[in-house]
């Protein structure tokens, strides 16, 4: 859902569930000339588990891990993608009990 929404906004999806030898990145995309690594978190409205909003689950540890994975991704694909800048975005999607998306939060340059 997040990838489709970004594509509809004119982003070029480079890779979904991008694997490196250290782990996986949710979305790698181009927003204009910027290479963007997007971390996506989902949660259920009214849940007692996890943070109040899914996007808050992108804590300092997760941010550090995504940065390390991004460095590995770029090193493994040296020269494959041309970009002006590198950015890290976070997307939080909230679902109701029926599985319908009822909230969407996209933070550009989140970390």
PAZAPA-4460 file (N, C-alpha, C; in steps of 0.05 Angstrom, whole numbers, plus 32768, in hexadecimal, padded with zeros to 4 digits):
% residues 111
    n_x    n_y    n_z   ca_x   ca_y   ca_z    c_x    c_y    c_z   seq   type   mol
   8010   7FE8   8000   8000   8000   8000   8011   8019   8000     1      X     A
   8026   8019   8011   8038   8031   8012   8046   8035   7FF7     2      X     A
   8050   801F   7FEB   805E   8022   7FD2   804B   802C   7FBC     3      X     A
   8033   8022   7FBC   8020   802B   7FA7   8019   8048   7FAB     4      X     A
   8017   8051   7FC3   8011   806D   7FC8   8028   807F   7FC0     5      X     A
   8040   8077   7FC5   8058   8086   7FBD   8059   8088   7F9E     6      X     A
   8055   8071   7F91   8055   8070   7F74   8040   8083   7F68     7      X     A
   8028   8083   7F74   8013   8094   7F6B   801A   80B2   7F6E     8      X     A
   802B   80B7   7F81   8034   80D3   7F86   804B   80DB   7F73     9      X     A
   8053   80C8   7F61   8068   80CE   7F4E   8084   80C5   7F55    10      X     A
   8086   80B6   7F6B   80A0   80AB   7F72   80A7   8093   7F60    11      X     A
   80C0   808F   7F5B   80C9   8078   7F4D   80D3   8063   7F61    12      X     A
   80C5   804C   7F62   80CC   8037   7F74   80E4   8028   7F69    13      X     A
   80FA   8028   7F78   8112   801B   7F70   8111   7FFE   7F79    14      X     A
   8109   7FF9   7F91   8108   7FDE   7F9C   80F6   7FDD   7FB5    15      X     A
   80E6   7FC8   7FB7   80D6   7FC2   7FCF   80E2   7FAA   7FDD    16      X     A
   80E1   7FAA   7FF7   80ED   7F95   8007   8109   7F8F   7FFD    17      X     A
   8119   7FA4   7FFB   8134   7FA3   7FF1   8146   7F94   8004    18      X     A
   8152   7F7F   7FFB   8163   7F6F   800C   8181   7F77   8009    19      X     A
   818E   7F78   8020   81AB   7F7A   8021   81B5   7F62   8031    20      X     A
   81CE   7F5F   8032   81D8   7F48   8042   81D3   7F4C   8060    21      X     A
   81CB   7F64   8068   81C6   7F69   8085   81A9   7F6A   808C    22      X     A
   8197   7F6B   8079   817B   7F6D   807F   816B   7F79   8068    23      X     A
   8154   7F83   806E   8141   7F8B   8059   8137   7FA8   805E    24      X     A
   8135   7FB7   8049   812A   7FD2   8049   810E   7FD0   803D    25      X     A
   80FB   7FDF   8048   80DF   7FDD   803F   80DC   7FE8   8023    26      X     A
   80E4   8001   801E   80E1   800D   8004   80FA   801E   7FFE    27      X     A
   8104   801C   7FE5   8118   802E   7FDB   810C   803B   7FC2    28      X     A
   810C   8055   7FC2   80FE   8064   7FAC   810D   807D   7FA5    29      X     A
   8106   8088   7F8E   8110   80A2   7F86   80F9   80B6   7F87    30      X     A
   80FD   80CB   7F97   80EA   80E2   7F98   80F8   80F8   7F89    31      X     A
   80F1   80FB   7F70   8101   810D   7F5F   811D   8102   7F5C    32      X     A
   8131   8111   7F64   814C   8108   7F63   8157   80FE   7F7D    33      X     A
   8146   80FD   7F92   814E   80F3   7FAC   8149   80D6   7FB0    34      X     A
   815E   80C8   7FB9   815B   80AB   7FC0   814F   80AA   7FDC    35      X     A
   8139   809C   7FDF   812B   809C   7FF9   8128   807F   8002    36      X     A
   8130   807B   801B   812C   8061   8029   8114   8065   803B    37      X     A
   80FF   8055   8037   80E6   8059   8046   80E2   8041   8058    38      X     A
   80DF   8048   8072   80D8   8034   8086   80BA   8035   808A    39      X     A
   80AC   801F   8088   808F   801E   808A   8087   800E   80A3    40      X     A
   8075   801A   80B3   806B   800C   80CB   804D   800D   80CA    41      X     A
   8041   7FF7   80D3   8024   7FF5   80D3   801B   7FEE   80F0    42      X     A
   8003   7FF6   80F6   7FF7   7FF0   8111   7FD9   7FF0   810F    43      X     A
   7FCD   7FE6   8124   7FB0   7FE4   8125   7FA6   7FFA   8138    44      X     A
   7F91   8008   812F   7F85   801D   8140   7F7A   8011   815A    45      X     A
   7F80   801E   8170   7F76   8014   818A   7F86   7FFE   8196    46      X     A
   7F9C   7FF6   818A   7FAC   7FE0   8195   7FBA   7FEA   81AE    47      X     A
   7FBD   7FD8   81C1   7FCB   7FDE   81DA   7FE9   7FD8   81D7    48      X     A
   7FF0   7FCB   81C2   800C   7FC4   81BD   8019   7FD9   81AB    49      X     A
   8032   7FDE   81B0   8041   7FF0   819F   803A   800D   81A5    50      X     A
   8046   801F   8195   8042   803C   819A   8026   8044   8191    51      X     A
   801E   805C   8199   8004   8067   8192   8000   8069   8174    52      X     A
   8015   8071   8165   8014   8074   8148   802A   8062   813D    53      X     A
   8025   8053   8127   8039   8041   811C   8053   804E   8116    54      X     A
   8052   8067   810C   806B   8074   8104   807E   8078   811C    55      X     A
   8074   8078   8134   8084   807C   814C   8096   8063   8151    56      X     A
   8090   804D   8144   80A0   8035   8147   80BB   8037   8139    57      X     A
   80BE   804C   8129   80D8   8051   811C   80EA   8060   8130    58      X     A
   80F3   8051   8144   8103   805D   8159   8120   805F   8152    59      X     A
   8131   8068   8164   814D   806D   815E   815B   8053   8155    60      X     A
   8155   803C   8161   8161   8023   8159   8159   801C   813C    61      X     A
   8140   801F   8135   8137   8019   811A   8144   802C   8106    62      X     A
   8146   8045   810D   8152   8059   80FC   816F   8052   80F6    63      X     A
   817E   804A   810B   819A   8041   8108   819C   8029   80F5    64      X     A
   818A   8016   80F9   818A   7FFE   80E8   8184   8005   80CB    65      X     A
   8171   8016   80C6   816A   801D   80AA   8181   802C   809D    66      X     A
   818F   803D   80AC   81A6   804B   80A1   81BC   8037   8099    67      X     A
   81C1   8024   80AA   81D5   800F   80A4   81CD   7FFF   808C    68      X     A
   81B4   7FF8   808A   81AA   7FE9   8073   81AC   7FF9   8059    69      X     A
   81A7   8013   805B   81A8   8025   8044   81C5   8027   803A    70      X     A
   81D8   8029   804C   81F4   8029   8044   81FC   8010   8036    71      X     A
   81F3   7FF9   8040   81F8   7FDF   8034   81EB   7FDE   8018    72      X     A
   81D2   7FE7   8016   81C4   7FE6   7FFD   81D2   7FF6   7FE8    73      X     A
   81DB   800E   7FEF   81E9   801F   7FDC   8204   8013   7FD4    74      X     A
   8212   8007   7FE7   822C   7FFB   7FE1   8229   7FE3   7FCE    75      X     A
   8214   7FD4   7FD2   820F   7FBC   7FC2   8206   7FC3   7FA6    76      X     A
   81FB   7FDB   7FA2   81F1   7FE3   7F88   81FF   7FFC   7F7E    77      X     A
   8217   7FFF   7F84   8227   8016   7F7D   8223   801E   7F60    78      X     A
   821A   8036   7F5B   8217   8040   7F40   81FD   8038   7F33    79      X     A
   81EC   8027   7F40   81D3   801E   7F33   81BE   8033   7F33    80      X     A
   81BE   8045   7F47   81A9   805A   7F48   81B7   8074   7F4C    81      X     A
   81AF   8088   7F3C   81BA   80A3   7F3E   81A7   80B4   7F4F    82      X     A
   81B2   80C4   7F61   81A1   80D3   7F72   81B0   80ED   7F7B    83      X     A
   81A1   8101   7F83   81AC   811A   7F8C   81B2   8119   7FAA    84      X     A
   819F   810E   7FB9   81A1   810D   7FD6   8196   80F2   7FE0    85      X     A
   819C   80EB   7FF9   8191   80D4   8005   817F   80DD   801C    86      X     A
   8168   80D1   801F   8155   80D9   8033   8148   80C0   8040    87      X     A
   8140   80C3   8059   8133   80AE   8067   8117   80B7   8070    88      X     A
   8103   80AA   8065   80E7   80B0   806C   80DB   809A   807D    89      X     A
   80C6   80A0   808A   80B7   808C   809A   8099   808F   8093    90      X     A
   808C   8078   8090   806F   8077   808B   8062   8066   80A0    91      X     A
   804D   8070   80AC   803D   8061   80BF   8020   805E   80B4    92      X     A
   8017   8045   80B4   7FFC   8040   80AB   7FEC   8033   80C2    93      X     A
   7FD4   803E   80C7   7FC3   8033   80DC   7FAB   8025   80D0    94      X     A
   7FA6   800D   80DA   7F8F   7FFD   80D0   7F7A   7FFA   80E6    95      X     A
   7F61   7FF8   80DE   7F4C   7FF2   80F1   7F4B   7FD4   80F5    96      X     A
   7F39   7FCB   8106   7F37   7FAE   810C   7F2F   7F9D   80F4    97      X     A
   7F22   7FAA   80E0   7F1A   7F9C   80C8   7F30   7F9B   80B3    98      X     A
   7F47   7FA7   80B9   7F5D   7FA7   80A6   7F5D   7FBD   8092    99      X     A
   7F4C   7FD1   8095   7F4B   7FE8   8083   7F5E   7FFE   808D   100      X     A
   7F6C   800A   807B   7F7E   8020   8082   7F6E   8038   808A   101      X     A
   7F73   8042   80A2   7F64   8059   80AC   7F76   8071   80B2   102      X     A
   7F90   806D   80AF   7FA3   8082   80B5   7FBD   807F   80A5   103      X     A
   7FC8   8095   809C   7FE0   8095   808C   7FF1   80AC   8095   104      X     A
   800A   80A7   809C   801C   80BD   80A4   8037   80B9   8096   105      X     A
   8040   80CD   8087   8059   80CC   8079   806B   80E3   8082   106      X     A
   8081   80DC   808E   8094   80F0   8097   80AC   80F0   8084   107      X     A
   80AF   8105   8076   80C7   8108   8064   80DF   8111   8075   108      X     A
   80F5   8106   806E   810E   810B   807C   810A   8107   809A   109      X     A
   80FE   80F0   80A1   80F7   80EA   80BD   810F   80E6   80CF   110      X     A
   8125   80DD   80C2   813E   80D9   80D2   8156   80DA   80C0   111      X     A
***
